[in-house]
Amino acid sequence: MTGPVRHDLPEADEFTHPYWAAAAEGRLLLRRCADCGRAHHYPREFCPFCWAGEDRVTWEAASGRATLYTWSVIHRNDLPPFGTRVPYTAAVVDLAEGPRMMTEIVDCAAPDLRIAMPLRVTFREAAQDLWVPVFTPAAA
């Protein structure tokens, strides 16, 4: 017998294994193109900017620093398990390396959020051995 469908879990596969393994160790990885030099997130096998192939795009450790671009406080979500977590803050952050990333802000009250506030990555265990990056305000 299987449990309820989890709508909050990513689908890890052979290609993204390095990303999820790094996350379990508390490290955020990006992909960077050797041809155009640009970093991107979410992980793709090709460069979304110049279309260079997988042999030209490699994994790279991110600094973990970001700034808040925008956010929304979610007060209702009927998909399990989100309903048990409301309210939560869905956000888009600008990583120091350039890419924008969808994420969640944790350990910060919504009234304290500000555009361009400095953030740092941390990780939450979403399921056994599956850690997802979330962001928290950077220490002053």
N, CA, C and O of each residue as an XYZ file, in Angstrom:
560
protein
N       0.841     -1.179      0.000
C       0.000      0.000      0.000
C       0.884      1.240      0.000
O       1.860      1.318      0.746
N       0.540      2.193     -0.829
C       1.320      3.421     -0.901
C       0.570      4.539     -0.205
O      -0.649      4.485     -0.040
N       1.328      5.565      0.204
C       0.745      6.716      0.882
C       0.145      7.689     -0.122
O       0.086      7.402     -1.318
N      -0.296      8.834      0.368
C      -0.882      9.831     -0.514
C       0.164     10.387     -1.487
O       1.360     10.377     -1.192
N      -0.282     10.859     -2.615
C       0.596     11.457     -3.608
C       1.214     12.719     -3.011
O       0.509     13.538     -2.422
N       2.521     12.875     -3.162
C       3.228     14.044     -2.639
C       3.452     15.016     -3.789
O       4.200     14.715     -4.719
N       2.817     16.165     -3.734
C       2.948     17.179     -4.777
C       4.121     18.120     -4.524
O       4.422     18.975     -5.356
N       4.777     17.967     -3.389
C       5.855     18.875     -3.023
C       7.241     18.286     -3.262
O       8.240     18.944     -2.969
N       7.328     17.078     -3.782
C       8.619     16.437     -3.945
C       9.096     16.491     -5.390
O       8.326     16.222     -6.311
N      10.358     16.836     -5.589
C      10.915     16.819     -6.949
C      11.134     15.387     -7.414
O      11.199     14.455     -6.612
N      11.245     15.242     -8.703
C      11.540     13.936     -9.274
C      13.035     13.860     -9.533
O      13.540     14.427    -10.503
N      13.732     13.158     -8.663
C      15.167     12.984     -8.841
C      15.406     11.891     -9.878
O      14.690     10.890     -9.911
N      16.402     12.085    -10.714
C      16.756     11.082    -11.719
C      18.283     11.008    -11.810
O      18.988     11.665    -11.044
N      18.777     10.224    -12.730
C      20.226     10.028    -12.840
C      20.944     11.348    -13.113
O      22.001     11.608    -12.537
N      20.384     12.176    -13.980
C      21.020     13.451    -14.302
C      21.083     14.378    -13.091
O      22.116     15.002    -12.849
N      19.997     14.477    -12.329
C      19.965     15.421    -11.203
C      20.519     14.839     -9.906
O      20.546     15.521     -8.881
N      20.959     13.590     -9.944
C      21.505     12.972     -8.734
C      22.590     13.825     -8.066
O      22.546     13.980     -6.846
N      23.568     14.389     -8.802
C      24.585     15.217     -8.127
C      23.969     16.409     -7.379
O      24.447     16.788     -6.310
N      22.919     16.989     -7.938
C      22.249     18.126     -7.303
C      21.646     17.716     -5.962
O      21.847     18.387     -4.950
N      20.903     16.604     -5.964
C      20.238     16.162     -4.736
C      21.226     15.617     -3.717
O      21.013     15.769     -2.514
N      22.303     14.983     -4.176
C      23.335     14.505     -3.256
C      24.020     15.690     -2.571
O      24.283     15.639     -1.369
N      24.305     16.742     -3.316
C      24.910     17.947     -2.735
C      23.954     18.599     -1.739
O      24.374     19.029     -0.665
N      22.675     18.674     -2.091
C      21.689     19.271     -1.189
C      21.642     18.519      0.139
O      21.510     19.133      1.198
N      21.751     17.192      0.084
C      21.748     16.391      1.316
C      22.965     16.701      2.180
O      22.953     16.456      3.386
N      24.016     17.238      1.563
C      25.226     17.631      2.285
C      25.216     19.115      2.649
O      26.187     19.614      3.219
N      24.134     19.825      2.327
C      24.048     21.248      2.630
C      24.728     22.151      1.625
O      25.164     23.252      1.963
N      24.819     21.684      0.379
C      25.450     22.476     -0.685
C      24.475     22.661     -1.834
O      23.761     21.731     -2.209
N      24.448     23.870     -2.392
C      23.615     24.187     -3.547
C      24.478     24.157     -4.799
O      25.527     24.799     -4.850
N      24.043     23.419     -5.801
C      24.759     23.352     -7.070
C      23.997     24.103     -8.152
O      22.768     24.172     -8.141
N      24.754     24.661     -9.084
C      24.225     25.282    -10.289
C      24.858     24.580    -11.479
O      25.744     23.739    -11.325
N      24.392     24.934    -12.657
C      25.027     24.478    -13.888
C      25.621     25.716    -14.557
O      24.990     26.773    -14.578
N      26.842     25.589    -15.110
C      27.484     26.698    -15.807
C      27.960     26.228    -17.175
O      28.495     25.131    -17.334
N      27.744     27.100    -18.156
C      28.106     26.813    -19.541
C      29.537     27.278    -19.813
O      29.891     28.416    -19.507
N      30.351     26.403    -20.384
C      31.724     26.752    -20.735
C      31.768     27.658    -21.964
O      32.741     28.389    -22.149
N      30.739     27.625    -22.805
C      30.747     28.443    -24.025
C      30.379     29.894    -23.751
O      31.120     30.796    -24.143
N      29.242     30.145    -23.082
C      28.814     31.531    -22.847
C      29.129     32.017    -21.434
O      29.032     33.212    -21.155
N      29.505     31.099    -20.542
C      29.905     31.473    -19.197
C      28.770     31.706    -18.222
O      29.019     32.020    -17.059
N      27.530     31.561    -18.662
C      26.395     31.865    -17.785
C      25.985     30.654    -16.956
O      26.030     29.511    -17.409
N      25.581     30.958    -15.711
C      25.059     29.925    -14.815
C      23.545     29.891    -14.933
O      22.910     30.901    -15.237
N      22.977     28.723    -14.690
C      21.515     28.619    -14.705
C      21.027     27.668    -13.615
O      21.745     26.800    -13.118
N      19.774     27.887    -13.284
C      19.073     27.039    -12.336
C      17.625     27.068    -12.764
O      17.115     28.166    -12.986
N      16.976     26.059    -12.888
C      17.016     24.698    -12.464
C      17.977     23.919    -13.372
O      18.228     24.332    -14.504
N      18.511     22.805    -12.883
C      19.489     22.046    -13.662
C      18.911     21.511    -14.967
O      17.849     20.888    -14.996
N      19.646     21.777    -16.047
C      19.319     21.236    -17.370
C      20.590     20.684    -17.990
O      21.692     21.113    -17.650
N      20.437     19.755    -18.878
C      21.595     19.133    -19.508
C      22.229     20.034    -20.555
O      23.374     19.799    -20.943
N      21.534     21.046    -21.019
C      22.038     21.969    -22.039
C      21.989     23.386    -21.476
O      21.367     23.627    -20.441
N      22.644     24.316    -22.156
C      22.598     25.714    -21.726
C      21.330     26.371    -22.288
O      21.117     26.346    -23.501
N      20.493     26.953    -21.437
C      19.265     27.578    -21.930
C      19.509     28.931    -22.599
O      18.577     29.525    -23.141
N      20.741     29.421    -22.570
C      21.051     30.711    -23.164
C      21.646     30.572    -24.564
O      21.208     31.246    -25.497
N      22.646     29.694    -24.710
C      23.293     29.551    -26.020
C      23.072     28.170    -26.637
O      23.532     27.903    -27.747
N      22.378     27.308    -25.929
C      22.018     25.958    -26.369
C      23.212     25.009    -26.486
O      23.133     23.992    -27.176
N      24.320     25.341    -25.810
C      25.455     24.426    -25.802
C      25.016     23.084    -25.210
O      24.156     23.028    -24.331
N      25.620     22.018    -25.705
C      25.237     20.679    -25.282
C      25.793     20.289    -23.932
O      26.575     21.016    -23.320
N      25.366     19.112    -23.480
C      25.700     18.659    -22.129
C      27.192     18.529    -21.894
O      27.631     18.621    -20.748
N      27.989     18.320    -22.930
C      29.431     18.215    -22.743
C      30.071     19.576    -22.457
O      31.251     19.634    -22.111
N      29.318     20.670    -22.594
C      29.837     22.025    -22.360
C      29.260     22.663    -21.096
O      29.615     23.793    -20.760
N      28.377     21.957    -20.395
C      27.722     22.496    -19.207
C      28.078     21.601    -18.012
O      27.904     20.383    -18.062
N      28.577     22.224    -16.945
C      29.054     21.449    -15.806
C      28.415     21.925    -14.508
O      27.867     23.024    -14.425
N      28.502     21.064    -13.498
C      28.032     21.401    -12.154
C      29.031     22.332    -11.497
O      30.237     22.227    -11.722
N      28.517     23.251    -10.675
C      29.346     24.208     -9.952
C      28.697     24.495     -8.605
O      27.476     24.621     -8.514
N      29.511     24.598     -7.562
C      28.985     24.954     -6.242
C      28.587     26.421     -6.231
O      29.351     27.281     -6.670
N      27.395     26.705     -5.730
C      26.938     28.081     -5.555
C      27.416     28.596     -4.202
O      27.718     27.815     -3.299
N      27.481     29.908     -4.074
C      27.914     30.515     -2.809
C      26.863     30.359     -1.713
O      27.185     30.385     -0.525
N      25.607     30.197     -2.122
C      24.519     30.136     -1.151
C      23.949     31.499     -0.812
O      23.003     31.598     -0.030
N      24.516     32.563     -1.395
C      24.017     33.918     -1.153
C      22.985     34.285     -2.212
O      23.088     33.878     -3.369
N      21.983     35.065     -1.791
C      20.928     35.494     -2.711
C      20.305     36.777     -2.173
O      20.548     37.180     -1.036
N      19.501     37.400     -3.017
C      18.684     38.536     -2.583
C      17.244     38.243     -2.965
O      16.981     37.552     -3.949
N      16.326     38.766     -2.191
C      14.906     38.523     -2.415
C      14.404     39.369     -3.583
O      14.540     40.592     -3.580
N      13.828     38.710     -4.571
C      13.263     39.399     -5.731
C      11.774     39.681     -5.526
O      11.318     40.810     -5.711
N      11.026     38.658     -5.146
C       9.597     38.815     -4.868
C       9.125     37.647     -4.027
O       9.820     36.638     -3.909
N       7.935     37.782     -3.438
C       7.389     36.716     -2.599
C       5.881     36.830     -2.516
O       5.287     37.849     -2.871
N       5.286     35.760     -2.040
C       3.851     35.712     -1.776
C       3.627     34.793     -0.582
O       4.166     33.688     -0.524
N       2.836     35.257      0.356
C       2.508     34.428      1.510
C       1.280     33.604      1.141
O       0.229     34.148      0.802
N       1.428     32.300      1.212
C       0.367     31.369      0.848
C      -0.418     31.021      2.104
O       0.127     30.467      3.059
N      -1.701     31.352      2.088
C      -2.558     31.093      3.250
C      -3.454     29.876      3.065
O      -4.001     29.344      4.031
N      -3.602     29.437      1.812
C      -4.442     28.262      1.557
C      -3.852     27.475      0.404
O      -3.522     28.026     -0.646
N      -3.727     26.182      0.621
C      -3.264     25.271     -0.416
C      -3.855     23.910     -0.081
O      -3.543     23.326      0.956
N      -4.697     23.416     -0.951
C      -5.411     22.170     -0.687
C      -4.634     20.914     -1.048
O      -5.081     19.808     -0.744
N      -3.472     21.061     -1.696
C      -2.692     19.884     -2.066
C      -1.870     19.405     -0.869
O      -1.184     20.203     -0.230
N      -1.937     18.100     -0.561
C      -1.128     17.597      0.542
C       0.358     17.653      0.155
O       0.673     17.398     -1.008
N       1.243     17.958      1.026
C       1.078     18.280      2.430
C       1.040     19.787      2.696
O       1.150     20.215      3.845
N       0.885     20.591      1.645
C       0.967     22.042      1.809
C      -0.055     22.586      2.796
O       0.234     23.541      3.518
N      -1.226     22.004      2.839
C      -2.268     22.490      3.732
C      -1.861     22.473      5.190
O      -2.344     23.280      5.984
N      -0.972     21.554      5.546
C      -0.510     21.491      6.934
C       0.608     22.485      7.208
O       1.008     22.658      8.359
N       1.125     23.147      6.163
C       2.253     24.069      6.326
C       1.852     25.536      6.210
O       2.690     26.408      6.437
N       0.611     25.835      5.868
C       0.217     27.226      5.696
C       0.187     27.947      7.036
O      -0.101     27.326      8.059
N       0.473     29.227      7.052
C       0.978     29.991      5.920
C       2.474     29.735      5.701
O       3.221     29.466      6.642
N       2.882     29.825      4.444
C       4.304     29.735      4.103
C       4.588     30.781      3.037
O       3.673     31.286      2.385
N       5.848     31.095      2.870
C       6.242     32.167      1.958
C       6.944     31.595      0.740
O       8.094     31.165      0.819
N       6.246     31.592     -0.385
C       6.840     31.215     -1.665
C       7.587     32.440     -2.189
O       7.112     33.568     -2.057
N       8.744     32.215     -2.778
C       9.563     33.353     -3.186
C      10.351     33.059     -4.450
O      10.530     31.910     -4.852
N      10.814     34.139     -5.059
C      11.800     34.089     -6.135
C      12.992     34.882     -5.628
O      12.849     36.017     -5.171
N      14.180     34.272     -5.712
C      15.398     34.931     -5.255
C      16.379     35.033     -6.406
O      16.376     34.213     -7.324
N      17.222     36.060     -6.341
C      18.326     36.213     -7.288
C      19.578     35.666     -6.629
O      20.067     36.228     -5.649
N      20.095     34.575     -7.162
C      21.320     33.986     -6.626
C      22.500     34.900     -6.956
O      22.485     35.584     -7.979
N      23.503     34.914     -6.110
C      24.682     35.756     -6.312
C      25.348     35.464     -7.660
O      25.970     36.343     -8.256
N      25.213     34.230     -8.131
C      25.835     33.836     -9.400
C      25.011     34.256    -10.623
O      25.457     34.072    -11.755
N      23.820     34.815    -10.409
C      23.030     35.319    -11.518
C      21.652     34.721    -11.714
O      20.711     35.471    -11.974
N      21.482     33.417    -11.606
C      20.158     32.852    -11.877
C      19.100     33.262    -10.850
O      19.405     33.540     -9.690
N      17.865     33.290    -11.309
C      16.712     33.427    -10.408
C      16.240     32.028    -10.071
O      16.324     31.105    -10.882
N      15.739     31.895     -8.844
C      15.336     30.579     -8.364
C      14.049     30.687     -7.571
O      13.905     31.570     -6.725
N      13.116     29.792     -7.844
C      11.908     29.691     -7.029
C      12.252     28.893     -5.788
O      12.994     27.914     -5.853
N      11.699     29.324     -4.636
C      12.068     28.707     -3.375
C      11.035     29.053     -2.321
O       9.923     29.480     -2.633
N      11.414     28.867     -1.094
C      10.592     29.248      0.049
C      11.470     30.012      1.035
O      12.640     29.675      1.214
N      10.915     31.030      1.669
C      11.616     31.757      2.719
C      11.182     31.164      4.050
O       9.990     30.979      4.296
N      12.146     30.869      4.901
C      11.862     30.293      6.220
C      12.501     31.165      7.299
O      13.413     31.948      7.032
N      12.002     31.008      8.514
C      12.560     31.704      9.680
C      12.543     33.220      9.541
O      13.462     33.904      9.990
N      11.487     33.739      8.913
C      11.338     35.185      8.769
C       9.850     35.508      8.667
O       9.148     34.958      7.818
N       9.378     36.386      9.520
C       7.978     36.805      9.469
C       7.728     37.631      8.206
O       8.572     38.434      7.809
N       6.588     37.435      7.588
C       6.260     38.134      6.340
C       6.430     39.649      6.434
O       6.950     40.242      5.489
N       6.020     40.310      7.520
C       6.199     41.772      7.578
C       7.666     42.216      7.562
O       7.952     43.382      7.289
N       8.591     41.302      7.850
C      10.010     41.643      7.868
C      10.687     41.490      6.514
O      11.847     41.871      6.357
N       9.975     40.935      5.530
C      10.553     40.735      4.201
C      10.670     42.064      3.469
O       9.806     42.932      3.595
N      11.743     42.216      2.706
C      11.988     43.414      1.915
C      12.608     43.014      0.585
O      13.430     42.099      0.529
N      12.221     43.692     -0.478
C      12.857     43.481     -1.771
C      14.361     43.713     -1.615
O      14.784     44.667     -0.961
N      15.150     42.850     -2.209
C      16.617     42.916     -2.229
C      17.261     42.585     -0.878
O      18.466     42.776     -0.716
N      16.486     42.094      0.089
C      17.114     41.729      1.358
C      18.066     40.557      1.139
O      17.761     39.652      0.363
N      19.206     40.565      1.810
C      20.166     39.473      1.661
C      19.652     38.191      2.313
O      19.073     38.206      3.399
N      19.880     37.103      1.623
C      19.442     35.785      2.078
C      20.602     34.809      1.977
O      21.601     35.060      1.303
N      20.436     33.685      2.671
C      21.395     32.592      2.528
C      20.611     31.288      2.431
O      19.516     31.155      2.976
N      21.191     30.352      1.736
C      20.530     29.064      1.554
C      20.657     28.222      2.817
O      21.649     28.283      3.544
N      19.630     27.450      3.044
C      19.639     26.403      4.045
C      18.822     25.267      3.434
O      18.278     25.426      2.341
N      18.726     24.158      4.094
C      18.052     23.015      3.486
C      17.056     22.409      4.450
O      17.297     22.331      5.655
N      15.923     21.977      3.895
C      14.870     21.332      4.675
C      14.700     19.910      4.137
O      14.677     19.687      2.926
N      14.584     18.957      5.062
C      14.353     17.576      4.643
C      12.887     17.429      4.275
O      12.017     17.446      5.146
N      12.612     17.283      2.981
C      11.244     17.179      2.482
C      10.710     15.758      2.569
O       9.502     15.544      2.667
N      11.594     14.811      2.534
C      11.261     13.385      2.655
C      12.557     12.700      3.101
O      13.624     13.314      3.107
N      12.452     11.458      3.462
C      13.651     10.765      3.925
C      14.749     10.854      2.875
O      14.573     10.414      1.739
N      15.897     11.434      3.272
C      17.077     11.572      2.411
C      16.861     12.487      1.207
O      17.631     12.424      0.249
N      15.841     13.329      1.232
C      15.631     14.291      0.153
C      15.552     15.684      0.763
O      14.577     16.033      1.429
N      16.582     16.462      0.527
C      16.702     17.803      1.088
C      16.490     18.830     -0.017
O      17.027     18.685     -1.115
N      15.711     19.862      0.271
C      15.425     20.909     -0.713
C      15.975     22.242     -0.213
O      15.942     22.526      0.985
N      16.484     23.064     -1.146
C      16.996     24.362     -0.738
C      15.865     25.341     -0.425
O      14.902     25.457     -1.183
N      15.993     26.030      0.683
C      15.095     27.117      1.086
C      16.024     28.245      1.541
O      17.225     28.033      1.712
N      15.470     29.436      1.735
C      16.325     30.558      2.091
C      15.838     31.232      3.364
O      14.650     31.229      3.689
N      16.793     31.802      4.063
C      16.553     32.497      5.320
C      17.318     33.816      5.273
O      18.284     33.932      4.519
N      16.914     34.810      6.057
C      17.675     36.061      6.051
C      19.137     35.818      6.405
O      19.450     35.015      7.284
N      20.015     36.513      5.718
C      21.452     36.402      5.994
C      21.750     37.094      7.320
O      21.089     38.067      7.682
N      22.724     36.598      8.025
C      23.117     37.215      9.297
C      23.627     38.623      9.028
O      24.302     38.866      8.027
N      23.306     39.536      9.911
C      23.714     40.941      9.731
C      25.201     41.094      9.936
O      25.729     42.200      9.827
